[in-house]
Amino acid sequence: MKKLLFVFVSTLLLGFSTTTIAQDNTKKAGAANFKGPGTLNLGLTTGFSNNTIGFMADYEIAQLGRDFTVGAFVDYQSWSGKGSSFGAGARFRWYADRVLNITNPKWDVYAVGDAGFKFGEGNALHLGIGVGAKYHISDKIGIQGNIGTGAQIGICFGL
């Protein structure tokens, strides 16, 4: 099951990355039209180093600087036969649309980092880093995926 999820997420992210390269160059170059603050992101997660599967939700609260957002996250992770944990903390995103010259307003590409705490099985710091993309089907709903220390695939809502 975990290998199937890994293959699915990898294929999806590869599709995202190849699609973002072929953008319409007729629009203003270097536009940064990301939909950050006010976005609720929900997704299924898996951890590569600790063989977990779970659920994560984050809400992008504020914009920090030109291309950065910060938000709060909560997550639940479960290990096969080893217990589960609950986590909470802050999630930071750097939207790279402007730097990568992605002018299509339906796409957001970003680097993501988490810092927080895990409670339950294996109490510890919750740290994560990765890259991701969002495709906005409309202004109110989209799909998103991240890959890094773990993987996440899910949906995003503009509130």
C-alpha positions as CSV (number, residue, x, y, z in Angstrom):
1,M,0.0,0.0,0.0
2,K,2.8,2.4,0.9
3,K,4.7,1.7,-2.3
4,L,1.5,2.3,-4.3
5,L,1.0,5.6,-2.5
6,F,4.7,6.6,-3.1
7,V,4.4,5.7,-6.9
8,F,1.1,7.7,-7.1
9,V,2.5,10.8,-5.4
10,S,5.7,10.7,-7.4
11,T,3.9,10.4,-10.7
12,L,1.5,13.2,-9.7
13,L,4.4,15.5,-8.7
14,L,6.3,14.7,-11.9
15,G,3.3,15.6,-13.9
16,F,3.0,18.9,-12.0
17,S,6.6,19.7,-12.6
18,T,6.6,19.0,-16.3
19,T,3.4,21.0,-16.8
20,T,4.8,24.1,-15.1
21,I,7.7,24.3,-17.5
22,A,5.5,24.9,-20.5
23,Q,3.8,28.1,-19.4
24,D,2.1,30.7,-21.6
25,N,4.7,33.4,-22.2
26,T,2.2,36.0,-23.5
27,K,1.4,37.1,-19.9
28,K,3.5,39.5,-17.9
29,A,6.9,37.9,-17.2
30,G,7.7,37.3,-13.5
31,A,4.2,37.6,-12.2
32,A,3.7,36.2,-8.7
33,N,0.0,35.4,-8.5
34,F,0.0,32.9,-5.7
35,K,-3.1,32.3,-3.6
36,G,-1.5,32.0,-0.2
37,P,-3.1,33.6,2.9
38,G,-6.6,32.4,3.5
39,T,-6.0,28.9,2.1
40,L,-6.9,25.7,3.9
41,N,-4.8,22.7,2.8
42,L,-5.9,19.1,3.6
43,G,-4.1,16.0,2.7
44,L,-3.1,12.4,3.2
45,T,0.5,12.0,4.3
46,T,3.2,9.4,4.5
47,G,6.6,9.5,6.1
48,F,9.6,8.0,4.3
49,S,11.9,7.6,7.3
50,N,9.4,6.2,9.8
51,N,6.9,4.3,7.6
52,T,3.8,6.3,8.7
53,I,0.5,7.2,7.1
54,G,-1.7,9.9,8.3
55,F,-3.6,13.1,7.7
56,M,-2.4,16.8,7.8
57,A,-4.3,20.1,7.7
58,D,-2.8,23.5,7.5
59,Y,-4.2,27.0,7.2
60,E,-2.1,29.8,5.7
61,I,-2.6,32.7,8.0
62,A,-0.4,35.5,6.9
63,Q,2.0,36.6,4.2
64,L,5.6,37.2,5.4
65,G,7.5,39.3,2.9
66,R,7.0,39.2,-0.8
67,D,6.7,35.4,-1.5
68,F,6.4,33.8,2.0
69,T,3.4,32.6,4.0
70,V,3.1,31.2,7.5
71,G,0.3,29.1,8.9
72,A,-0.7,26.6,11.6
73,F,-0.8,22.9,11.0
74,V,-2.2,19.8,12.8
75,D,-1.5,16.2,11.8
76,Y,-2.2,12.7,12.8
77,Q,0.2,9.8,12.0
78,S,-0.1,6.1,12.6
79,W,2.6,3.4,12.5
80,S,1.6,-0.1,11.6
81,G,1.3,-1.9,14.9
82,K,3.4,0.7,16.7
83,G,1.0,3.4,17.8
84,S,0.1,6.9,16.6
85,S,0.9,10.5,17.2
86,F,-0.7,13.9,17.0
87,G,1.3,16.9,15.9
88,A,0.9,20.7,15.8
89,G,3.0,23.7,14.8
90,A,3.8,26.2,12.1
91,R,4.2,25.6,8.4
92,F,6.1,28.0,6.2
93,R,5.9,28.3,2.4
94,W,8.1,30.1,0.0
95,Y,6.1,30.5,-3.2
96,A,8.6,30.4,-6.1
97,D,6.2,31.5,-8.9
98,R,8.0,34.8,-9.4
99,V,11.5,33.4,-9.2
100,L,10.7,30.5,-11.6
101,N,8.7,32.9,-13.9
102,I,5.5,30.8,-13.6
103,T,2.9,33.2,-15.0
104,N,-0.1,30.8,-15.1
105,P,-2.4,31.9,-12.2
106,K,-3.8,28.3,-11.8
107,W,-0.3,27.0,-10.7
108,D,1.6,27.7,-7.5
109,V,5.0,26.1,-6.9
110,Y,6.6,26.3,-3.4
111,A,9.1,25.1,-0.9
112,V,7.6,24.1,2.4
113,G,9.0,23.7,6.0
114,D,7.3,22.5,9.2
115,A,8.4,23.1,12.8
116,G,6.3,21.9,15.7
117,F,5.8,19.1,18.2
118,K,4.6,15.5,18.1
119,F,2.6,14.0,21.0
120,G,1.9,10.4,21.6
121,E,4.0,7.5,20.3
122,G,7.6,8.9,20.0
123,N,7.1,12.4,21.6
124,A,9.6,14.7,19.7
125,L,10.0,17.7,17.6
126,H,8.1,17.7,14.3
127,L,10.4,18.9,11.5
128,G,9.8,18.6,7.8
129,I,11.0,20.1,4.6
130,G,10.0,19.7,1.0
131,V,8.7,21.1,-2.3
132,G,5.2,21.2,-3.6
133,A,2.7,22.5,-6.1
134,K,-0.9,23.5,-6.2
135,Y,-3.3,23.5,-9.2
136,H,-6.3,25.8,-8.6
137,I,-9.3,24.4,-10.4
138,S,-11.2,27.6,-9.4
139,D,-10.5,30.4,-7.0
140,K,-12.1,28.3,-4.2
141,I,-10.8,24.8,-4.7
142,G,-7.7,23.1,-6.0
143,I,-5.4,20.1,-5.6
144,Q,-2.0,20.0,-4.0
145,G,1.0,17.8,-3.4
146,N,4.3,18.0,-1.4
147,I,7.3,15.7,-1.4
148,G,10.3,15.9,0.9
149,T,10.9,14.2,4.2
150,G,7.5,12.8,3.6
151,A,4.8,13.1,0.9
152,Q,1.3,14.7,1.0
153,I,-1.5,14.7,-1.6
154,G,-4.7,16.5,-1.0
155,I,-7.0,19.4,-1.8
156,C,-6.9,23.2,-1.0
157,F,-9.7,25.6,-0.4
158,G,-9.6,29.4,-0.7
159,L,-11.6,30.7,2.3
